[in-house]
Every structure is written in C-alpha cells, then in structure tokens.
Amino acid sequence: MRNITSLLGLKNRRANASVVKTILFLGITIAFSLGMMGLLRNEADKRLSTELIEVYKSGVTWNEQMDCWDITLKMKNKGPNGVTMLGIFLNGIEVDGYGENCTEDRQATTDMAKDHTVVGGETKVVHIYVDGPGGTGSWQTLTAGTSLQISVQSASGMGYPINLITV
C-alpha cells in the first residue's frame, strides 16, 4: 500500500507541516480581525445612531427690549435616544447662566437648562442672549459683523459647532 504523501506527491513531511501551520495561523488571524472589525463597527453604529443632533436653522438678531443679542438655534434630535446637552460655548467660552431669559452686563446666558435632555425626534429652540454693544470682558464687544463660533456640547463629549455672523 502506498503512503498518502507519496500519492499526493509530497515527500517532505516537515516542510508540509510548516506550510499547514502558516495557513492555520493566517486563517485564525484573519478570522479574529474580521470578528474585531464587526464588533467595533457594531459599537460605533450604536453610539452614532443614538446621537444625531442637527442644527437646521440659526440666526442672530438685536433685541431692543432686552438690550442684547438674541442668538436662536433650532435643533432636532434625529436619533432614537435622548441626548443630554451639558453646555453652550461662544468663541470657546461657556455661557454664564443657564435657564435664564435675559442677560446682565458683560454676560451671556441661555434659556436652555443645564443638563437638558433632547428626546429622540424632539425639536428644540434654544436662545442665547449676549450683552450688547458697550459690553466688555469675556464676551468682548459684539457689534454687527462680528463672527461667532457656537458649540453645543453633549454628555457623550460630542460638540456641535455653528458659525454665525452678527447682523
């Protein structure tokens, strides 16, 4: 009876063993890599699908009655889960007050409460009030034509930047 290696034309068993080991090693490595890729993609999809805030309209107007700039942001949570908003920053500086409808001299406030959660599918209108011309300090003097960079920060660490120019 003929040996199986001679039937297959294989004469060196040691060489064949190392080839089999290499093929097995590569197969296991590829299978592990594909498994990790799927796991990470699934985790990323879960995180991204829960936090889909879209600021679809924004504007800046001068409010004569309150003697301040009124920045309006209309945002919608397009994700299925709620997103907790932790803070609002103007030009990199956090606003001075939350849940307030007016501003004091040299301050910026917002009517959005601190740690406000925007439920999935909810549309939210947020007003930010900034001291008007003549104000000094951390907000500088905002006048017509001033560029503002607004960032709404969420609890997960996502920032939603908006660039505006006062009118």
C-alpha positions as CSV (number, residue, x, y, z in Angstrom):
1,M,0.0,0.0,0.0
2,R,1.2,3.4,-0.9
3,N,1.7,6.1,1.6
4,I,-0.7,9.1,1.3
5,T,2.2,11.5,1.0
6,S,3.5,9.5,-2.0
7,L,0.0,9.5,-3.5
8,L,-0.1,13.3,-3.2
9,G,3.4,13.7,-4.4
10,L,4.6,15.1,-1.1
11,K,8.0,13.9,0.0
12,N,9.0,16.2,2.9
13,R,6.6,16.0,5.8
14,R,8.4,18.6,7.8
15,A,8.1,21.2,5.1
16,N,4.4,20.4,4.7
17,A,3.8,20.8,8.5
18,S,5.2,24.3,8.5
19,V,3.0,25.2,5.5
20,V,-0.1,23.9,7.3
21,K,0.9,25.8,10.5
22,T,1.3,29.0,8.5
23,I,-2.0,28.6,6.7
24,L,-3.8,27.9,10.0
25,F,-2.1,30.9,11.7
26,L,-3.2,33.2,8.8
27,G,-6.7,31.8,8.9
28,I,-7.0,32.4,12.6
29,T,-5.6,35.9,12.3
30,I,-8.0,36.9,9.6
31,A,-11.0,35.4,11.4
32,F,-10.0,37.3,14.6
33,S,-9.5,40.5,12.7
34,L,-12.9,40.2,11.0
35,G,-14.6,39.5,14.3
36,M,-13.0,42.5,15.9
37,M,-13.9,44.7,13.0
38,G,-17.5,43.6,13.2
39,L,-17.6,44.2,17.0
40,L,-16.1,47.7,16.7
41,R,-18.4,48.6,13.8
42,N,-21.4,47.5,15.8
43,E,-20.2,49.6,18.8
44,A,-19.7,52.6,16.6
45,D,-23.1,52.2,15.0
46,K,-24.7,52.1,18.4
47,R,-23.0,55.3,19.6
48,L,-23.5,57.2,16.4
49,S,-27.2,56.2,15.9
50,T,-28.1,57.5,19.4
51,E,-26.6,61.0,18.9
52,L,-27.7,62.7,15.8
53,I,-28.4,66.3,16.7
54,E,-28.9,68.6,13.7
55,V,-28.9,72.4,14.0
56,Y,-31.0,73.2,11.0
57,K,-31.6,76.9,11.5
58,S,-29.7,79.6,13.3
59,G,-29.7,83.3,13.4
60,V,-28.6,86.4,15.3
61,T,-30.8,89.5,15.9
62,W,-30.6,92.5,18.1
63,N,-33.3,92.5,20.8
64,E,-34.2,96.2,21.5
65,Q,-36.4,95.4,24.5
66,M,-33.7,93.3,26.3
67,D,-30.8,95.4,25.0
68,C,-28.8,92.3,23.9
69,W,-28.0,90.0,21.0
70,D,-30.5,87.1,20.6
71,I,-28.9,84.0,19.0
72,T,-31.5,81.5,18.0
73,L,-30.7,77.8,17.4
74,K,-33.3,75.4,16.1
75,M,-32.1,71.8,16.6
76,K,-33.6,68.4,16.2
77,N,-32.5,65.0,17.7
78,K,-32.7,62.7,14.7
79,G,-31.6,59.7,16.7
80,P,-33.7,57.2,18.5
81,N,-32.4,58.0,22.0
82,G,-32.2,61.1,24.1
83,V,-29.1,63.3,24.1
84,T,-28.2,65.3,27.2
85,M,-26.8,68.8,26.4
86,L,-24.2,69.8,29.0
87,G,-23.2,73.3,27.8
88,I,-23.1,76.0,25.3
89,F,-19.8,77.8,24.4
90,L,-19.4,81.1,22.5
91,N,-16.0,81.6,20.9
92,G,-14.7,78.8,23.2
93,I,-16.1,80.4,26.5
94,E,-19.0,78.8,28.3
95,V,-22.1,81.0,28.8
96,D,-22.5,82.5,32.2
97,G,-26.0,81.3,33.0
98,Y,-28.5,78.5,32.1
99,G,-32.3,78.6,32.2
100,E,-32.4,82.4,32.1
101,N,-34.3,84.6,29.7
102,C,-32.2,87.7,29.9
103,T,-28.6,88.8,30.4
104,E,-26.8,91.1,32.8
105,D,-24.0,93.4,31.9
106,R,-21.0,91.6,30.4
107,Q,-22.6,88.2,30.4
108,A,-24.1,85.6,28.1
109,T,-27.0,83.4,29.1
110,T,-29.3,80.8,27.5
111,D,-32.8,79.7,28.1
112,M,-31.7,76.1,27.9
113,A,-31.4,74.4,31.3
114,K,-28.1,72.9,32.2
115,D,-28.1,69.1,31.6
116,H,-31.2,69.3,29.3
117,T,-32.1,66.1,27.5
118,V,-33.4,66.3,24.0
119,V,-35.6,63.3,23.4
120,G,-35.3,61.3,20.2
121,G,-37.3,63.1,17.5
122,E,-37.8,66.2,19.5
123,T,-37.2,69.7,18.0
124,K,-35.8,72.3,20.4
125,V,-35.4,76.0,20.0
126,V,-32.6,77.5,22.1
127,H,-32.0,81.2,22.7
128,I,-28.6,82.6,23.7
129,Y,-28.6,86.1,25.0
130,V,-25.3,88.1,24.8
131,D,-24.7,91.6,26.3
132,G,-24.9,94.2,23.6
133,P,-22.6,97.0,22.4
134,G,-20.7,98.6,25.1
135,G,-20.2,95.3,27.0
136,T,-16.6,94.4,27.8
137,G,-15.0,91.4,29.4
138,S,-15.0,87.8,28.3
139,W,-17.5,88.4,25.5
140,Q,-15.7,91.4,24.1
141,T,-17.8,94.0,22.3
142,L,-20.2,92.3,19.9
143,T,-21.2,94.5,17.1
144,A,-22.7,94.0,13.6
145,G,-20.4,91.8,11.5
146,T,-18.8,90.0,14.5
147,S,-18.1,86.3,13.8
148,L,-19.3,83.9,16.4
149,Q,-18.5,80.3,16.8
150,I,-21.1,78.5,18.9
151,S,-20.6,75.0,20.2
152,V,-23.3,72.9,21.9
153,Q,-21.7,70.1,24.0
154,S,-23.3,66.8,24.8
155,A,-22.8,64.5,27.7
156,S,-21.0,62.0,25.5
157,G,-18.4,64.6,24.5
158,M,-19.8,65.4,21.1
159,G,-19.7,69.0,20.1
160,Y,-22.0,70.6,17.5
161,P,-20.3,73.7,16.1
162,I,-22.2,76.5,14.5
163,N,-20.5,79.6,12.8
164,L,-22.6,82.8,12.7
165,I,-22.0,86.5,11.9
166,T,-24.0,89.0,13.9
167,V,-26.1,91.4,11.8
